[in-house]
Amino acid sequence: MKKLWICCLAGMALAACNAGNTKKELVNGVWQAKLHRADGADIVFNFDVKDSLGKKVLYVINSSDRLLVDDITVTGDSVFIKMPFFDSEFKAQLTGDGKLEGQWIRHLADKDASIPFTAVPNTAERFKPGKPATTQVTGRWVTQFLDKDKSSDAIGEFKQTGEVVHGTFLTSTGDYRFLDGIMDGDTLRLSTFDGSHAYYFTAVVGKDSITNGRFYAGIGDHQETWTAVRNDSAKLPDERTLATVKPGQSRLNFTFPDLNGNKVSINDDRFKNKVVVITLMGSWCPNCMDETGFLSNWYKKNKDRGVEVIGLAYERTTDFEKSKKSLTGFLTRFDVTYPVLITGVTPADPEKGEKTLPQLTGIKGFPTTIFIDKKGNVKEVHTGFSGPGTGEHFEQFKADFDRLISSLLAES
């Protein structure tokens, strides 16, 4: 009996030792993550952890979009995840039960902002289903957001399959990218996260109206109310009318440094007698990310046709070196081979148009795309961008873009 008791004690000690040495690991598979706002409106998203070439990578999941994040450091139980764009990161620890707890941090121009973050492994659902869907949100909705006494208009486009809902909001200056969620009875729940956008939408859906809408955005306490009315023929204002060239000023005249400090001018020989596409963008801008991805691939395939692309960057700081740092990773990810110039003017500057492109009636949003013919004249100015999250609108954009370029190239 004494021998058996000693064996039991030894076994218990070994088990305790093994329990104490349990390895904490960032396990592969789909995780459910939450950004915990102070008002309780958690912003939920999913990511998929994988092994790649001997290291961990993850893909942030929003509907059909998979955003690769490949800058991950795991040291003991500490996990550091640097987002590829928008200068944000996660600093977290693995808990005893394999979860992540920490902070999402955004590095803004003049300060850092953070919000508590948790993530649970092996949880593919975004929102926990409650009741079966009792209404259908598929379609197009004329939407109004109300922020205190200020309103803004959008068009919501959604597709529902069972309880699952995907969609976006279209606005005159761009879209809300990939929204992902569910119908819970008659309640719509949608969210998205990409390192900049951190959004959560909820509302009650009726047959032809959406009411009691709430829109929660970002790290702070910002929220808006929203309502919508079904209208499958709704359209946004023509993007070519929001910003135009001033009468008699159809030729642009600018010179800015590229990332190496070399001055580049629209009047350089490189751009003469060519069709030139100019994109007004910033590394902080999710819609600019979508447009840059499109333009980079398009330029490689079409540059030999006599087309050039120039990016004019409006970063959140006037400091050249800080702007360069923000842009470098952004442009590297999309393998951008056309020149991108640093304007030294921030997007928040109310005089940004006059300081950089005084020939325009203004800069109404980012991105803005300017098309210049072979004679150096501005032919069209397009405000905003309908990215891949907009589905058929993105396909229509690509067709219209190719048509316009081809017509400008055909001009003598």
N, C-alpha and C positions, 0 to 999 in steps of 0.2 A: 504493500500500500504506500509506504514511504517513497519507494522508487517511482511509482505512478504519479504521486503528488509532485515530485521534483520534475518529472517530464512535463507535466501540465504547466508548472510554473515557467519552465524553459520555453514551452510553446507559446505561452502568453507573452513572454518577453520578446520573442522573435516577431510575433504578430504586431506588437506595439512598435517595435523598431521599424518594421516594414511600413507601418502606417505613417510613422514620422518621416520616412524617406520617400513618401509618395511623390512622384515627379509631377509638377504642375506643367501643363502643356497647352499651347494654343492648338487645339485639335482641328483637324480638317473637317469640312462639312459646312452646312448653312447655319448661320447664327441669326438670332433676332437681337437687334440693338435698339436702345432707347436713349434719347437726349431728354433729360429730366428738367423741364421748365419749372420755374417757381410757382406758376399758376396751375400746375398739375396736368397741363396739356402736353403730354410726352410726345415727342416726334419719333416715330418708329420707322426703322428701315432694316434691311437684311444685307448680309454679306456672306460670301462663300470663300472659305479658307482652303488653299491648296498648297502642295509642294511643287516647286519649280526650280530645277537646276540647283538643288541642294539648299534652297531657302524657302521661306514662307512668302506667299503672295495672297492677296485677297481681291475679290471682285465685289464692288458695291452694286447691289441689285435694285433697279427701279424699272418695273415692267420688263420690257425686252432689252433694256440697256444693261451692259456689264462694264463698269468702270474699273479698270485695272489699277490696283495700288500695289506697287512692288518695292516700296521703301519701308520695310518692317524689321525692327530689331527686337529680339527676345533675349533678355538677360536675366537668368533666374526666373523669378515670377513677375518681372517687369516687362511690359510690352509697349513699344513706341511705334506708332503708325503715322507716317507723314503722308498727307494727301498729295497727289501729283500736281494739283492746281490750287489756286486761291489762298496759298500760304496758311494752311491750317493743319492741325495734327491732333492725334490722340495720345495721351499718356495714361496708362492703366496698369493694374496689377491683376494677375490670375489669383482667384480665391481658391480656398480648399476644395470647393465643389466644382472647379473648372470654369467658373464664370469670369468675366472681365468687369472691373470697376475702376473708374478714373474720371478723366476730364477730356472734353473736346475743347481745343484752344484755337482761337482765330487770332492771327497776328495782323492787326489793322495798322494803318499808317502811323497812328500816334499812340496806340495802346494795344494791349492784349485783352481779349474777352474770352470767357470760358463758361462751360456749363457741365454739370455732372453727366456721366455716361456709364451705362451698364450694357452688357451683352451676354446672352445665354446661348450655349452651343446646342446643336441638333434641334433647332427650332426654325423650320422653314416658313411657318405662317407669319404673316405681317401683323394682322389683327386677329385676335381670337374670335372665331365666328360665334355669334349669339343666336339670333333668330334667322330662319330662312328668309330670303329676300321676298318682300311683299309688293315691290314696285320695280319698274324698269327705267334706268337712267340713260340707256343708250340713246344717243342723238346729239343734237347741237342746241346750246342754251345761251341766250343773251343774258349776260351776267353783269351785275353792278356790285362793286366792292365799296364799302363805306368806312373810311378811317376818320372818326370824329366828325368834322363837318366837311371833309373832302371826299369826293367820290371818283371812281375810275371805272371804265368799262372794259369788258372782255367778252370773249366767246368761249364757253366751255364745250369741249367735245369729249364724249365718253363712250366706251364700249363695255357692256356688261355681259358676262357669261356665267350663268348661275349666280353665285354670290360675288364672284371676282369682277373687279372694275379696273380698267386702265383708261387713261386719257390725259388731257392737258387743258390749260387755259391759253387761248390766243389773245395777244394784245397788239396794239399798233407798233410797239417797240420790241416785240419778241414773244416767246412762249415760255411757259413755266416748266418746260421739259417733261420728263416722264413721271406721271403721277400713278401711284399703285395703291390699290386698296380693295374694299369690299362694300357690299350692301348688307347691312345688319338690320333685318326687318325693313323699315322705311328710312333708315339712317345711313347716309353715305359717309364713309371714312376713307380719306386719301392722304398719302404722304409722299415725300421725296426727300432724298439727301444726296448731295454730290460734292460736299466739301465747301460749298458756298450756299446754295439753296438748302434750307432746312425748314420744310413747310409741313403743316398738318391742316387739313380741311375736314370739316364735318358739317352736315346739314340734313334736313328732312326733305325727302323727295316725294312729291305728289305726281299726279298724271301729267300735268303741264306746267308745274311750277316747283321751284326749290325755295324753301323758307328756312328760317332759323339758322342760317349759315354762319359759321365761325371759321376764320382763317388765322392760324397761329404761325408766326414767322420768327425764326432765328433764336438767338441766345437770350435775348432780353424778354420783356413782357409785351412785345408788340402783338396786337391782334386787331382784326377787322371783322365787321359783319358783312354778309353777302347774301344776295338773293338772285334768282334766275328764272327766266321764262323760256319754255321750249319754243324754238324757232329754227327749223331745219334749213331755212334759206338765208339765215343771218350772215352778213359779211362785214369785215373790217374796212375802214377807210383805205383807199389806195395808198400803198406805201410810198409811191412816187410823189405824193402831194404834200407830205409832212414837212420836208425840207427841200428847198430848190436853190438854184443859183439866182443871185440878184440880177436884175436887168442890165445887160451890157457887160457882165462880168463872168463870162463862160469859161475863162481860162484861169486855172489855179496857179498859184505861185508860192511854193513853200520849199524850205530847206531845213532838215533836221538831222541829227546824228543817228547813225545806226548803233548797234550794241557795242561795236568796237570804237565808237567815237568818231567815225568817218562821216563827214557831211555828205548827205544825199539830197539832190534837188529833183523836183519833177521836170526841170528844164535840162537835166543831164542827157547826153547823147543816147544813153541806153534806152530812154523812153520815147525818143523822137520817132515819128512815123509808125507808132505802134498803138494798138488798143491797150489802155491801161485801166486796171481795176484797183481802186483804192479802198481799203477797208479801215474804218475808224473803230478801234478795238481796245481791249485792255485784258490783262491776265487775270483780273478779278471777276470777269464777266462770263457766266455760264453760256449764254447765247453766242458770245464771241468764241468760246471753246468749240461749239458745234460748227460755226462758220469757218474757223481756222482749220478744223479737220477736213471740211469739204474743200476749201480753197487750196490747201497744201497738196492734196491728191490731184485735184483738177489741174493745178499749175504744172505739175510734173508731166502730165499727159498732153498738155496743150501749149506749153511755152514756145515750142518750135513753130507755131502758127503765126507768130508775130504778136504775142500777148505778154504783158507784164503785170505783176501784182505788187502793190506796195501796202504794207501795214503801217498805220499811224497809231502808236500806242499812247493812250491816255491813262497813266497809272495813278494810283492813289497817293503818290508822293511826288514832289518836284525834285527829289534827290536822284541824280542820274544813276549812281551806283546801286541804290535800293531798287530802282525801277529795272535796271539791268538784271539784278538777281532774280526778281519776280518773273521777268519775261524769259530768262534763259531756260528754266525747266519747262515752262509752258511751250515754248517753240521747239525744244528738243523732243518732247513727247510726240509732237505732230510732224517732226522732221521737216520743218518749214525751210524752204530754200530760196524764197523771195525775200527782199529786204524789208525789215521791220524797223521803223524809226521811232525814237523816243521824243515825244513832243515837249516834255517838261511841263505839261499842263494837266491838272487833275480833272476827272469827270465831274467833280462837284463845283468846279469853277464856273460861275455864271457867265463869264466872258470867254469860255473856252473856244467858242466859234470865232469870235473876233480876233482872238490871239493866234489862232492857228490857220483857219480857213475863212477869212473875212468875205470871200466871194459868195459864201452860202448864207441863206436866210437864218441859219442857226443849226445846231446839232441837237436833234430831238431825242436821240437814244443811241444805245450801243448794242450791236454793231450798226453802223451806217455804211453803206456801200456806194461808191461813186464810180460811174462808168465814163471813161474819156475816149473820144474817137481818135483816129490817126492824125487828125489835124490839131489835136490838143484841146478840143472843146468838150466841156461836160455835156453829156447827152442825157443822162438820167442820174437821179439820186434816190436810193432806196433806203428807207429807215426800217430797222428791225430785221429779223431773220426767222424764218419758219424752219426750225431744225428737225432732226429725225424723230423727235417725240411727237410731231404733228402728223405723222403718217402721210396721207395723200397730199397734204399741203407741201411737204418737203419734196415729194416727187414732182409736183407741179413747179415748185421753185427751180429745181434742177433743169427741167425742160425749158422754162422761160429764160433761165440764165444762159443756157447754151444757144438758144435762139437769138438772144440779144447780142451775144458775142459774135456769132456768125454773121449777123446783119452788119455789125460795125466793121468786121474784117472785110466784108464784101464791098464796102464803100471805097471810092477812089480817093 
